[in-house]
Amino acid sequence: MADYYSHTWQSFRGSLVNVVFGHRAYEDLDRVLMKTKLVYSQDDPFLTRESLQLVDNLPDLDRVELAGQHRLPLEQARRIAFEILR
C-alpha cells in the first residue's frame, strides 16, 4: 500500500504495465450502457487519432476536445468538472 502513494520505480512500472499497456479503454467504453462523455486534450502524446476514430463509432459517446496536453486533468481540473457536469 505504501507503494500506491509514493512515486517509485516500482509504482511507475506497475501503472505502466497494468494501466497503459494492459488496458483497452475502447473495449470498456463499448460495454457502457449509458451516455458517456470523453474529455481529452488535443495535444496528448499518448492519445492517437486512430483511437479517437474508434470511439466515433460508439453510441451515446460525446467527445470534448480541450486545449492542453497529457496533464490536462491536473492543470484544468475545474474545466474538466464543468465539461463533465454540462
Buried (B, 14 or more C-beta within 10 A) or exposed (E): EEEEEEEEEEBEEEEEEEEEEEEEEEEEBBEEEEEBEBBBBEEBEEBEEEEEEBBEEBEEBEEBBBEBEBEBBEEBEEBBEEBEEE
